Amino acid sequence: MRRNAKSLIFVTILVAVALAALLFNPLKIGGFERGGDTLLGLSLGLDLQGGSHLVYEAQPVVDATTGEKQLVTEEDMASLLRLIEERVNASGLGEPSIQVLGSDRLLIQLPGVEDLARAKSLIGETARLEFKHRKVNVPQDLEADGIIVAEDIVNISAEPMPQEILDQIGNSSQPTPEPGVEPVEPVLPVAEDYPPVIIVEFTPEGAQKFAEVRASVGLTPPQLAGEVPPSALELSIEGGQSLKYQVIGPVVQRLGDSNRFIFPFPPDVGERVEGKPLDIASAQAIVGDQATVSFVRLQGSVDEDFGLSGDNLARAYPSLHSGSDQPIINIEFDEEGTKLFGLLTTEIAGSPTDFIAIFLDDRELIAPTVTQPITSGTAIIQGRDFTIERTRDIALQLEGGRLPVPILLVQERDVDAILGADSLADSVVAGAVGLALVFLFMTLYYRVPGVIASIALVTYSVLVFAVFKIMPVTLTLSGVAATILSIGMAVDANVLIFERMKDELRNGRTLNSAINIGFNRAWPAIRDSNVSTLITCGILFYFSNQLGTTIVQGFAAALAIGVLISMFSAIFVSRTILRVIASTGLSSHLRMFVPSGGSDLPQQRSGSPAVQRS
C-alpha cells in the first residue's frame, strides 16, 4: 500500500507540474522561456497558425584562383542556420523553425509572419557593406593616355550647319497632318538660321575610338537624376584663337557613317571674341587654317576602393540623428578600420570634390563629404529611404556578418492566417469530441477500469502537450493526427490489460492478483506493438528529413512522443490507480471491474478470498 501511495503521489506531482507548464504562459524559469500568444503557449505550425514556408539551397562558391566549385560543408550549413536564426529572432518577426534538409538545403518556417518581403530580405541578403573614395570631375588627358592622339585627326574646320542635320531638324518639327485638313507647305530650316559648328574629321581608326569616348560621356540615369555629376569632354582648340570649353556626349553628333563629328561652339564665343554674334566668317577666323585640337575626358565620378569594408566593422546599431531625428545606423570600426577611415578622412577633409560613398549590396546608400578628420573609429550611415525598421534590419545584417555561402530560394509556400485559425479550431473540436466518445465508451463498457483509463488518458493528454511546449515541438495538422492516433494506441493498451484482468477474475483470482497478472501478460503485446511503431517513426523521420517532407517529419516526431507517453500512462498510471482502488472497499464488488454483462464470475462467500490459481 505504501508503494502504491508513493507512486500515486509521483503521478499527481507530475501532472501538477505539467499543468503548470501549460497554464503559465509564457513559462519563464531563469534564462529558460517557452510559450507565446497561441493556444496553451504551444508552438503552432503554418497549417494551424498561418505563415510562410521557405526552402533555401546553398550554392557552391567558385574559387577565384582555380575556378573550381567548393562544395558546401556541414560547417557551412551549421553556420548558415545560426546566422539566419539570429537575424530573424532579433528582428521581432516571430519564432522561426529552422532546420537543415539533406546536405545543402535549409527549411525556414515562419508561423504568423505578416511582412514576408522583409523576412526574405533579412534571410537572403548578404549585407555586403563597402566604403569607396569618390572623386568628381576627374580629368583624363586622352592624348597623354594614347586614346586620341594627333595622328587620329585629319582636319578641323568651321562650317555652316550641315544640310543633313538641317533635314533632321525639319523632319522632327513638322506637325502630323489631320484628316480633312489641307496640309501646309513645310518651312524648311536653312543654315543661316543656325550658328556655325566645328567639324572634326578623324581617321577611320580615330573615328571608332572617338565614338567610344563620346558614348562614355553620355548621360546616365543617376546623372539625369542629379545624384552624381555628369561626365563631359573638354576641347582645347589652338588656331586663329584659343578655345577651351566642355561638351557632353549627346550634343556631339556624327555625320551619317562618315568619320566627321560635329561640335557646337560655346554659346557666347562670338560676343566674347569678335564682339558680335557668331557668323561663319567669325567662326572660320577663330578656328583658322591650321588648327589643332586635344581632348580631356572629365569623369563625373570615380569610385576607388581604399581597403575599408564591412569586415572592418566592430559594431553596428540603429538610432536617430540628434539633429534631424532621421533614422541612422551607427557604426564602429575595428583597429584596422579606424586607421583606414582616419587616413582618408584626414586627406579629403574640406574638399568639395571628394566624398565617401557607402554601398550596401552594390546599392549606394549615401555619399557624404567630409568636413573634418574622423579618427575616433565611429561614423554614421544615412540613407534616402531609411526608416526605423529598415535601419534595424540593416544593422542586424551588418552585425551578424556575411552569410558563409550564397543561398537561393527554391521553394515558397504561404498559408493564410484565417485558414490556419480555422484548422486549429477544427482540430480542437475533433480532439475534444474524440476524447469524450472514448471516455463514454470506456466508462460504460469497462466500468471502474474504464473510468481509470479515462483518467489515464487525461494524464496522457496533459503530459503530451506539456512535452510539446517544453521541448518545444512545432504542432502541425499532421502532428495533431499523430497525437490522436497515439491516444487510440493508449486506449488499445488499456483494452488489452482490462481483457486480461477479466480473464483472471473469471478464473477466480483476487482483484490485486488479477491486476498484476493482467498487466504482466498484456505487457509483451503492448511492448512489441509500440516498439514496432517507434521503429517506423524513426524510419519516417530519417527519410523525411533527407527529402524535406516536413509534414511526414512532424507526424513521425509527434507519434513517437505520443507512443512513449502512452506506454507510461497505460502501464504506470493505470496500474497505480487500480492498485490504490483495489485496497479500498470497491474491491469487494468485482462485477464493477469487468465489462458490462459479465455475469460469469465465480461466487464468493462474504469474507472468503477467491481461489488462488497458479
Residue pairs with C-beta under 8 A, 6 or more apart in sequence:
1 583
4 576
4 579
4 580
4 583
5 580
7 572
7 576
7 579
8 576
8 577
8 580
11 459
11 572
11 573
11 576
11 577
14 463
15 459
15 462
15 463
17 466
18 462
18 463
18 465
18 466
19 462
19 466
21 27
21 34
21 466
21 469
21 470
22 40
22 41
22 462
22 465
22 466
22 469
23 40
24 35
25 35
25 36
25 40
25 41
26 33
26 34
26 35
26 36
26 41
27 33
27 34
27 35
27 41
27 469
27 470
34 41
34 469
34 470
34 472
35 41
35 469
36 43
36 95
38 44
38 49
39 424
39 428
40 465
40 469
41 469
42 465
42 468
42 469
42 472
42 475
43 95
43 97
43 111
43 468
43 469
43 472
43 473
43 474
43 475
44 111
44 420
44 424
44 474
44 475
44 476
45 97
45 109
45 111
45 474
45 475
45 476
45 477
45 479
45 554
46 52
46 53
46 109
46 111
46 413
46 415
46 420
46 476
47 415
47 419
47 420
47 423
47 476
47 477
48 111
48 420
48 423
48 424
48 427
48 475
48 476
48 477
48 480
49 111
49 112
49 417
49 420
49 421
49 424
50 111
50 112
50 415
50 416
50 417
50 418
50 419
50 420
50 421
51 94
51 109
51 110
51 111
51 112
51 113
51 414
51 415
51 417
51 420
52 109
52 110
52 113
52 116
52 119
52 412
52 413
52 414
52 415
53 107
53 108
53 109
53 411
53 412
53 413
53 414
53 415
53 550
54 107
54 108
54 109
54 110
54 119
54 120
54 123
54 409
54 411
54 412
55 101
55 105
55 106
55 107
55 108
55 409
55 410
55 411
55 412
55 548
56 105
56 106
56 108
56 123
56 124
56 407
56 408
56 409
56 410
57 104
57 105
57 106
57 407
57 408
57 410
58 72
58 76
58 77
58 80
58 104
58 105
58 106
58 405
58 406
58 407
59 72
59 405
59 406
59 407
59 408
60 69
60 70
60 71
60 72
60 405
61 69
61 70
61 405
61 406
62 68
62 69
62 70
63 69
63 70
72 103
72 104
72 405
74 103
76 404
76 405
77 100
77 103
77 104
77 106
78 100
79 404
80 106
80 403
80 404
80 405
80 407
81 98
81 99
81 100
81 106
83 400
83 401
83 403
83 404
84 96
84 98
84 106
84 108
84 123
84 403
85 96
85 98
86 400
87 122
87 123
87 396
87 397
87 400
88 94
88 96
88 98
88 108
88 110
88 119
88 122
88 123
89 95
89 96
90 396
91 118
91 119
91 122
91 392
91 393
91 396
93 110
93 113
93 115
93 118
93 119
93 122
94 110
94 111
94 112
94 113
95 111
96 108
96 109
96 110
97 107
97 108
97 109
97 111
97 474
98 106
98 107
98 108
98 109
99 106
99 107
99 545
100 106
100 107
101 107
101 545
101 546
101 547
101 548
102 545
102 546
102 547
102 548
105 410
105 548
106 407
107 548
107 550
108 123
109 474
109 550
110 116
110 119
111 474
112 417
113 119
116 414
118 389
118 393
120 409
121 393
122 393
122 396
122 397
123 407
124 407
124 409
125 361
125 397
126 361
126 397
126 402
126 403
126 406
127 310
127 360
127 361
127 394
127 397
127 398
127 400
127 401
127 402
128 309
128 310
128 359
128 360
128 361
128 362
128 402
129 309
129 310
129 313
129 358
129 359
129 360
129 398
130 305
130 309
130 310
130 358
130 359
130 360
130 362
131 306
131 308
131 309
131 341
131 356
131 357
131 358
131 359
132 303
132 304
132 305
132 306
132 356
132 357
132 358
132 359
133 303
133 304
133 305
133 306
133 344
133 348
133 354
133 355
133 356
133 357
134 301
134 302
134 303
134 304
134 354
134 355
134 356
134 357
134 367
135 299
135 301
135 302
135 304
135 353
135 354
135 355
136 228
136 229
136 300
136 301
136 302
136 353
136 354
136 355
137 229
137 298
137 299
137 300
137 353
138 298
138 299
138 301
138 302
139 234
139 296
139 297
139 298
139 299
140 296
140 297
140 298
140 299
141 294
141 296
142 148
142 213
142 294
142 295
142 296
142 297
143 149
143 150
143 294
143 295
147 209
147 213
148 206
148 209
148 210
148 213
148 294
148 295
150 292
151 203
151 206
152 202
152 203
152 205
152 206
152 209
152 210
153 200
153 201
153 202
153 203
153 206
153 292
153 293
154 201
154 202
154 203
154 206
154 259
155 200
155 201
156 198
156 199
156 200
156 201
156 237
156 239
156 287
156 291
156 292
156 293
157 198
157 199
157 201
157 284
157 287
157 291
158 196
158 197
158 198
158 199
158 280
158 283
158 284
158 286
158 287
159 196
159 197
159 199
159 280
160 191
160 192
160 194
160 196
160 197
160 280
161 191
161 194
161 195
161 196
161 197
162 197
162 199
162 255
162 262
163 191
164 255
164 256
165 253
165 255
165 262
166 188
166 189
166 190
166 191
166 194
169 189
170 186
170 188
170 189
173 189
174 186
177 183
195 264
195 265
195 270
195 278
195 283
196 265
196 278
196 279
196 280
196 283
196 284
197 262
197 263
197 264
197 265
198 237
198 262
198 263
198 264
198 265
198 283
198 287
199 255
199 260
199 261
199 262
199 263
200 260
200 261
200 263
200 293
201 258
201 259
201 260
201 261
202 209
202 210
202 259
202 260
202 261
203 259
204 259
206 259
207 254
207 258
207 259
207 261
210 261
211 254
213 233
213 295
213 297
214 233
214 249
214 252
214 254
214 261
215 249
216 231
216 249
216 297
217 230
217 231
217 232
217 233
217 248
217 249
217 297
217 298
218 231
218 248
218 249
218 250
219 230
219 248
219 249
219 250
220 228
220 230
222 228
223 229
223 230
223 231
223 300
227 364
228 300
228 301
228 367
229 300
229 301
230 248
230 300
231 248
231 249
231 297
231 298
231 299
231 300
232 246
232 247
232 248
232 297
232 298
232 300
233 246
233 247
233 248
233 249
233 252
233 295
233 296
233 297
233 298
234 244
234 245
234 246
234 295
234 296
234 297
234 298
235 243
235 244
235 245
235 246
235 247
235 263
235 293
235 294
235 295
236 242
236 243
236 244
236 293
236 294
236 295
236 296
237 243
237 244
237 287
237 291
237 292
237 293
238 291
238 292
238 293
239 286
239 287
239 288
239 289
239 290
239 291
239 292
240 284
240 285
240 286
240 287
240 288
240 291
241 273
241 285
241 286
241 287
241 288
243 265
243 266
243 269
243 286
245 266
246 298
247 263
247 264
251 263
251 264
252 261
252 262
252 263
253 261
253 262
254 260
254 261
254 262
255 261
255 262
265 278
265 283
265 286
266 272
269 278
269 286
270 276
270 277
270 278
270 279
270 282
271 277
273 282
273 286
274 282
274 285
274 286
276 282
303 357
306 340
306 344
307 340
308 333
308 337
308 340
308 341
308 344
310 398
310 402
312 333
312 334
312 336
312 337
312 340
313 331
313 332
313 333
313 334
313 337
313 398
313 399
314 332
314 333
314 334
314 337
314 377
315 330
315 331
315 332
315 399
316 329
316 330
316 331
316 332
316 394
316 395
316 398
316 399
317 329
317 330
317 395
317 399
318 327
318 328
318 329
318 330
318 388
318 391
318 392
318 394
318 395
319 327
319 328
319 329
319 330
319 391
320 326
320 327
320 328
320 388
321 327
321 328
321 380
321 382
326 382
326 386
327 386
327 387
327 388
327 390
327 391
328 380
328 381
328 382
328 386
328 391
329 380
329 381
329 386
329 391
329 394
329 395
329 398
330 378
330 379
330 380
331 378
331 379
331 380
331 381
331 398
332 377
332 378
333 340
333 341
333 377
333 378
333 379
334 377
335 377
337 377
338 375
338 376
338 377
341 374
341 375
341 377
341 379
342 373
342 374
342 375
342 377
344 356
344 370
345 356
345 370
345 372
345 373
345 374
345 375
346 373
346 375
347 354
348 354
348 355
348 356
348 370
349 370
349 371
349 372
349 373
350 370
350 371
350 372
351 369
351 370
352 369
354 369
354 370
355 367
355 368
355 369
355 370
356 367
356 368
356 370
357 364
357 366
357 367
358 364
358 365
358 366
358 367
358 381
359 365
360 394
365 381
365 382
365 383
366 381
366 382
366 383
366 384
368 382
381 394
383 390
383 391
423 477
427 477
427 480
430 480
430 484
431 480
431 483
431 484
434 484
434 487
435 457
435 461
435 487
438 454
438 457
438 487
438 491
439 454
439 457
441 450
442 449
442 450
442 451
442 453
442 454
442 491
442 494
443 450
443 451
443 454
444 450
444 596
445 595
445 596
446 453
446 494
446 498
446 595
447 592
447 593
447 594
447 595
447 596
448 581
448 586
448 592
448 593
449 494
449 497
449 498
449 501
449 574
449 578
449 593
450 498
452 574
452 577
452 578
452 581
453 491
453 494
453 498
453 574
455 573
455 577
456 490
456 494
456 569
456 570
456 573
456 574
456 577
457 487
457 490
457 491
457 569
459 569
459 573
460 487
460 490
460 565
460 566
460 568
460 569
460 573
461 487
463 565
463 568
463 569
464 483
464 486
464 561
464 562
464 565
467 473
467 561
467 565
468 475
468 558
468 561
473 479
473 557
473 558
473 561
474 554
475 554
475 558
476 550
476 551
476 554
478 551
478 552
478 554
478 555
478 558
479 554
479 555
479 557
479 558
480 558
481 555
482 554
482 555
482 556
482 557
482 558
482 559
482 562
483 558
483 559
483 562
485 559
485 562
486 558
486 559
486 561
486 562
486 563
486 565
486 566
487 562
487 566
489 529
489 530
489 533
489 562
489 563
489 566
490 562
490 566
490 569
490 570
492 529
493 522
493 526
493 530
493 566
493 567
493 570
493 571
494 570
494 574
496 522
496 525
496 526
497 518
497 519
497 522
497 526
497 570
497 574
497 575
498 518
498 595
499 522
500 517
500 518
500 519
500 521
500 522
501 514
501 515
501 517
501 518
501 593
501 594
502 593
502 594
502 595
502 598
503 518
504 513
504 514
504 517
504 518
505 511
505 514
505 590
505 593
505 594
505 601
506 594
506 598
506 600
506 601
506 602
507 613
508 602
508 610
508 611
508 612
508 613
509 517
509 610
509 612
509 613
510 587
510 609
510 610
510 612
511 582
511 587
511 590
511 593
512 579
512 582
512 583
512 587
513 612
514 593
515 575
515 578
515 579
515 582
519 571
519 575
523 571
526 567
526 570
526 571
527 567
530 563
530 566
530 567
533 559
533 560
533 563
534 560
534 563
534 564
537 556
537 557
537 559
537 560
537 563
538 556
538 560
540 552
540 553
540 555
540 556
541 553
541 556
541 557
541 560
543 552
544 550
544 551
544 552
544 553
544 556
545 553
581 587
586 592
590 601
590 604
591 598
591 599
591 601
594 601
602 610
602 611
604 610
